């Protein structure tokens, strides 16, 4: 009888352990990118909001960096998604190895990555961006292929460019597109000129949609 009770307890403990492992796996899937193991956009938003709150209370600088690979679609189209995914895994490891413990590196999706850098001023952000340019541009060995890609990056600064993560991320994204427009393989800081240009483009797009809907073109 004692042996039977012990077996029942052991089975119950195993079932609880399996359930806890399953719940932990589900939570990880919800918060981390399945390919690279980096935080996904949901965990990124949580960590960024906390970091911005700390920066606000301490009147400290903080940088948000948006990184996108140039012409990455060509890798997937010519060599397949398996090779493209392997390249992204290697890039994620390089990014993670280049930052401090308090920094966050996240994958937004595709070949887009966002870094949140507490206690980082403009000079520090520029130094890291230059470092990441070299790291991301170094050759990747994937199976029999030696691949080279270049990054375009945009940087937004707290509190100059925004007081919350959504605003800072949009500003960094706009700066990244300016880097692409200027020839790619570069980084740019967000400026008020970019903000004004983005607003003009948005107004023009909305006006064109309304005109098309009203058959005014």
C-alpha positions as a Markdown table, in Angstrom:
| # | Residue | x | y | z |
|---|---|---|---|---|
| 1 | Unk | 0.0 | 0.0 | 0.0 |
| 2 | Unk | 2.9 | 2.4 | 0.9 |
| 3 | Unk | 4.6 | 1.5 | -2.4 |
| 4 | Unk | 1.4 | 2.2 | -4.3 |
| 5 | Unk | 1.0 | 5.6 | -2.6 |
| 6 | Unk | 4.6 | 6.5 | -3.4 |
| 7 | Unk | 4.0 | 5.7 | -7.1 |
| 8 | Unk | 0.8 | 7.8 | -7.1 |
| 9 | Unk | 2.7 | 10.7 | -5.5 |
| 10 | Unk | 5.6 | 10.3 | -8.0 |
| 11 | Unk | 3.2 | 10.3 | -10.9 |
| 12 | Unk | 1.4 | 13.4 | -9.6 |
| 13 | Unk | 4.7 | 15.2 | -9.2 |
| 14 | Unk | 5.8 | 14.3 | -12.7 |
| 15 | Unk | 2.5 | 15.5 | -14.1 |
| 16 | Unk | 2.8 | 18.8 | -12.2 |
| 17 | Unk | 6.4 | 19.2 | -13.5 |
| 18 | Unk | 5.3 | 18.5 | -17.1 |
| 19 | Unk | 2.5 | 21.0 | -16.8 |
| 20 | Unk | 4.9 | 23.6 | -15.4 |
| 21 | Unk | 7.3 | 23.0 | -18.2 |
| 22 | Unk | 4.5 | 23.3 | -20.8 |
| 23 | Unk | 3.4 | 26.6 | -19.2 |
| 24 | Unk | 7.0 | 27.9 | -19.2 |
| 25 | Unk | 7.3 | 26.9 | -22.9 |
| 26 | Unk | 4.0 | 28.7 | -23.8 |
| 27 | Unk | 5.2 | 31.8 | -21.9 |
| 28 | Unk | 8.5 | 31.7 | -23.7 |
| 29 | Unk | 6.8 | 31.5 | -27.1 |
| 30 | Unk | 4.7 | 34.5 | -26.1 |
| 31 | Unk | 7.7 | 36.6 | -25.1 |
| 32 | Unk | 10.6 | 35.4 | -27.2 |
| 33 | Unk | 11.3 | 35.1 | -30.9 |
| 34 | Unk | 11.2 | 31.4 | -31.9 |
| 35 | Unk | 14.0 | 31.7 | -34.5 |
| 36 | Unk | 16.7 | 33.8 | -32.7 |
| 37 | Unk | 15.7 | 33.5 | -29.0 |
| 38 | Unk | 15.7 | 37.2 | -28.7 |
| 39 | Unk | 12.8 | 39.1 | -27.0 |
| 40 | Unk | 9.9 | 39.7 | -29.4 |
| 41 | Unk | 8.0 | 42.9 | -29.8 |
| 42 | Unk | 5.8 | 42.3 | -26.8 |
| 43 | Unk | 8.7 | 41.7 | -24.3 |
| 44 | Unk | 10.6 | 44.6 | -26.0 |
| 45 | Unk | 7.7 | 47.0 | -25.3 |
| 46 | Unk | 7.6 | 45.9 | -21.6 |
| 47 | Unk | 11.4 | 46.3 | -21.1 |
| 48 | Unk | 11.5 | 49.5 | -23.1 |
| 49 | Unk | 8.7 | 51.1 | -21.0 |
| 50 | Unk | 10.5 | 50.1 | -17.8 |
| 51 | Unk | 13.8 | 51.5 | -19.0 |
| 52 | Unk | 12.2 | 54.7 | -20.1 |
| 53 | Unk | 10.5 | 55.1 | -16.7 |
| 54 | Unk | 13.9 | 54.7 | -15.0 |
| 55 | Unk | 15.5 | 57.1 | -17.4 |
| 56 | Unk | 12.7 | 59.7 | -16.8 |
| 57 | Unk | 13.0 | 59.4 | -13.0 |
| 58 | Unk | 16.8 | 59.7 | -13.1 |
| 59 | Unk | 16.9 | 62.4 | -15.9 |
| 60 | Unk | 19.2 | 60.0 | -17.8 |
| 61 | Unk | 19.6 | 59.6 | -21.6 |
| 62 | Unk | 18.4 | 56.6 | -23.5 |
| 63 | Unk | 18.7 | 55.6 | -27.1 |
| 64 | Unk | 16.5 | 53.4 | -29.3 |
| 65 | Unk | 18.2 | 51.9 | -32.4 |
| 66 | Unk | 16.3 | 50.4 | -35.3 |
| 67 | Unk | 18.3 | 48.1 | -37.6 |
| 68 | Unk | 17.2 | 46.6 | -40.9 |
| 69 | Unk | 19.3 | 44.6 | -43.4 |
| 70 | Unk | 19.7 | 46.0 | -46.9 |
| 71 | Unk | 18.3 | 43.8 | -49.7 |
| 72 | Unk | 17.9 | 40.8 | -47.3 |
| 73 | Unk | 15.0 | 39.7 | -49.5 |
| 74 | Unk | 17.6 | 38.8 | -52.2 |
| 75 | Unk | 19.1 | 36.2 | -49.8 |
| 76 | Unk | 15.8 | 34.5 | -49.3 |
| 77 | Unk | 14.8 | 34.6 | -52.9 |
| 78 | Unk | 18.1 | 33.3 | -54.3 |
| 79 | Unk | 19.2 | 30.8 | -51.6 |
| 80 | Unk | 16.0 | 30.0 | -49.7 |
| 81 | Unk | 14.5 | 30.9 | -46.3 |
| 82 | Unk | 16.6 | 28.2 | -44.5 |
| 83 | Unk | 19.8 | 30.1 | -45.4 |
| 84 | Unk | 18.2 | 33.4 | -44.6 |
| 85 | Unk | 17.0 | 32.2 | -41.2 |
| 86 | Unk | 20.5 | 30.9 | -40.4 |
| 87 | Unk | 22.0 | 34.3 | -41.3 |
| 88 | Unk | 19.5 | 36.0 | -39.0 |
| 89 | Unk | 20.5 | 33.7 | -36.1 |
| 90 | Unk | 24.1 | 34.6 | -36.6 |
| 91 | Unk | 23.3 | 38.3 | -36.8 |
| 92 | Unk | 21.2 | 38.1 | -33.6 |
| 93 | Unk | 24.2 | 36.5 | -31.8 |
| 94 | Unk | 26.5 | 39.3 | -33.0 |
| 95 | Unk | 24.1 | 42.0 | -31.8 |
| 96 | Unk | 23.6 | 40.3 | -28.4 |
| 97 | Unk | 27.3 | 40.0 | -27.9 |
| 98 | Unk | 28.0 | 43.6 | -28.7 |
| 99 | Unk | 25.8 | 45.2 | -26.0 |
| 100 | Unk | 25.8 | 45.5 | -22.2 |
| 101 | Unk | 23.7 | 43.4 | -19.9 |
| 102 | Unk | 21.2 | 46.2 | -19.2 |
| 103 | Unk | 20.6 | 46.7 | -23.0 |
| 104 | Unk | 17.8 | 44.9 | -24.8 |
| 105 | Unk | 18.1 | 43.4 | -28.3 |
| 106 | Unk | 14.8 | 42.3 | -29.8 |
| 107 | Unk | 13.7 | 41.0 | -33.2 |
| 108 | Unk | 10.6 | 42.9 | -34.5 |
| 109 | Unk | 10.1 | 40.4 | -37.3 |
| 110 | Unk | 11.7 | 39.6 | -40.6 |
| 111 | Unk | 15.2 | 41.3 | -40.7 |
| 112 | Unk | 14.2 | 44.1 | -38.4 |
| 113 | Unk | 15.8 | 44.4 | -35.0 |
| 114 | Unk | 15.4 | 47.0 | -32.2 |
| 115 | Unk | 17.9 | 47.9 | -29.5 |
| 116 | Unk | 17.0 | 49.8 | -26.3 |
| 117 | Unk | 20.1 | 51.3 | -24.7 |
| 118 | Unk | 19.7 | 52.9 | -21.3 |
| 119 | Unk | 22.2 | 55.5 | -20.0 |
| 120 | Unk | 23.3 | 56.0 | -23.6 |
| 121 | Unk | 23.9 | 59.6 | -25.0 |
| 122 | Unk | 24.3 | 60.6 | -28.6 |
| 123 | Unk | 28.1 | 59.9 | -28.5 |
| 124 | Unk | 27.5 | 56.5 | -27.0 |
| 125 | Unk | 24.8 | 55.7 | -29.5 |
| 126 | Unk | 27.0 | 56.7 | -32.5 |
| 127 | Unk | 29.9 | 54.6 | -31.1 |
| 128 | Unk | 27.7 | 51.6 | -30.8 |
| 129 | Unk | 26.1 | 52.1 | -34.2 |
| 130 | Unk | 29.6 | 52.2 | -35.9 |
| 131 | Unk | 30.5 | 49.0 | -34.0 |
| 132 | Unk | 27.3 | 47.3 | -35.2 |
| 133 | Unk | 27.9 | 48.4 | -38.8 |
| 134 | Unk | 31.2 | 46.6 | -38.8 |
| 135 | Unk | 29.8 | 43.5 | -37.0 |
| 136 | Unk | 26.7 | 43.2 | -39.2 |
| 137 | Unk | 28.7 | 43.7 | -42.4 |
| 138 | Unk | 31.3 | 41.0 | -41.7 |
| 139 | Unk | 30.9 | 37.8 | -43.8 |
| 140 | Unk | 28.5 | 35.1 | -42.7 |
| 141 | Unk | 29.3 | 31.4 | -43.3 |
| 142 | Unk | 26.0 | 29.5 | -43.9 |
| 143 | Unk | 26.5 | 26.0 | -45.2 |
| 144 | Unk | 28.7 | 26.3 | -48.3 |
| 145 | Unk | 27.8 | 30.0 | -48.7 |
| 146 | Unk | 29.8 | 33.0 | -47.6 |
| 147 | Unk | 27.4 | 35.9 | -47.4 |
| 148 | Unk | 27.7 | 39.6 | -46.9 |
| 149 | Unk | 24.9 | 41.9 | -46.1 |
| 150 | Unk | 24.9 | 45.5 | -44.9 |
| 151 | Unk | 22.7 | 47.2 | -42.3 |
| 152 | Unk | 20.8 | 50.5 | -42.3 |
| 153 | Unk | 20.1 | 51.9 | -38.9 |
| 154 | Unk | 18.1 | 54.8 | -37.3 |
| 155 | Unk | 18.6 | 56.2 | -33.8 |
| 156 | Unk | 16.1 | 58.1 | -31.7 |
| 157 | Unk | 17.1 | 59.7 | -28.3 |
| 158 | Unk | 15.0 | 60.0 | -25.1 |
| 159 | Unk | 13.7 | 62.5 | -24.2 |
| 160 | Unk | 14.6 | 64.7 | -27.2 |
| 161 | Unk | 12.8 | 62.7 | -29.8 |
| 162 | Unk | 10.0 | 61.2 | -27.7 |
| 163 | Unk | 8.8 | 60.5 | -24.2 |
| 164 | Unk | 7.4 | 57.0 | -24.8 |
| 165 | Unk | 8.6 | 53.8 | -26.6 |
| 166 | Unk | 6.1 | 54.0 | -29.5 |
| 167 | Unk | 7.2 | 57.5 | -30.4 |
| 168 | Unk | 10.9 | 56.7 | -30.1 |
| 169 | Unk | 10.5 | 53.5 | -32.2 |
| 170 | Unk | 8.7 | 55.4 | -34.9 |
| 171 | Unk | 11.4 | 58.1 | -34.9 |
| 172 | Unk | 14.1 | 55.5 | -35.1 |
| 173 | Unk | 12.3 | 53.8 | -37.9 |
| 174 | Unk | 12.0 | 57.1 | -39.8 |
| 175 | Unk | 15.7 | 57.7 | -39.3 |
| 176 | Unk | 16.5 | 54.1 | -40.6 |
| 177 | Unk | 14.5 | 54.9 | -43.8 |
| 178 | Unk | 16.5 | 58.0 | -44.2 |
| 179 | Unk | 19.7 | 56.0 | -44.0 |
| 180 | Unk | 18.3 | 53.7 | -46.8 |
| 181 | Unk | 17.3 | 56.7 | -48.9 |
| 182 | Unk | 20.8 | 58.2 | -48.5 |
| 183 | Unk | 22.4 | 55.1 | -50.0 |
| 184 | Unk | 22.0 | 52.3 | -47.3 |
| 185 | Unk | 24.8 | 50.8 | -45.3 |
| 186 | Unk | 24.7 | 53.7 | -42.9 |
| 187 | Unk | 23.1 | 55.0 | -39.7 |
| 188 | Unk | 21.2 | 58.3 | -39.1 |
| 189 | Unk | 19.9 | 60.1 | -36.1 |
| 190 | Unk | 16.3 | 61.3 | -36.1 |
| 191 | Unk | 15.8 | 65.0 | -36.9 |
| 192 | Unk | 12.8 | 67.3 | -36.8 |
| 193 | Unk | 13.1 | 67.5 | -40.6 |
| 194 | Unk | 12.3 | 63.8 | -40.9 |
| 195 | Unk | 9.3 | 64.3 | -38.7 |
| 196 | Unk | 8.0 | 67.1 | -40.9 |
| 197 | Unk | 8.7 | 65.1 | -44.1 |
| 198 | Unk | 6.8 | 62.1 | -42.6 |
| 199 | Unk | 3.9 | 64.3 | -41.7 |
| 200 | Unk | 3.8 | 65.7 | -45.3 |
| 201 | Unk | 3.9 | 62.2 | -46.8 |
| 202 | Unk | 1.1 | 61.0 | -44.5 |
| 203 | Unk | -1.1 | 64.0 | -45.4 |
| 204 | Unk | -0.4 | 63.5 | -49.1 |
| 205 | Unk | -1.3 | 59.8 | -48.9 |
| 206 | Unk | -4.5 | 60.5 | -47.1 |
| 207 | Unk | -5.5 | 63.2 | -49.5 |
| 208 | Unk | -4.8 | 60.9 | -52.5 |
| 209 | Unk | -6.9 | 58.1 | -50.9 |
| 210 | Unk | -9.8 | 60.5 | -50.3 |
| 211 | Unk | -9.5 | 61.8 | -53.9 |
| 212 | Unk | -9.5 | 58.3 | -55.3 |
| 213 | Unk | -12.5 | 57.3 | -53.2 |
| 214 | Unk | -14.4 | 60.4 | -54.4 |
| 215 | Unk | -13.3 | 59.8 | -58.0 |
| 216 | Unk | -11.6 | 63.2 | -58.0 |
| 217 | Unk | -8.5 | 62.2 | -59.8 |
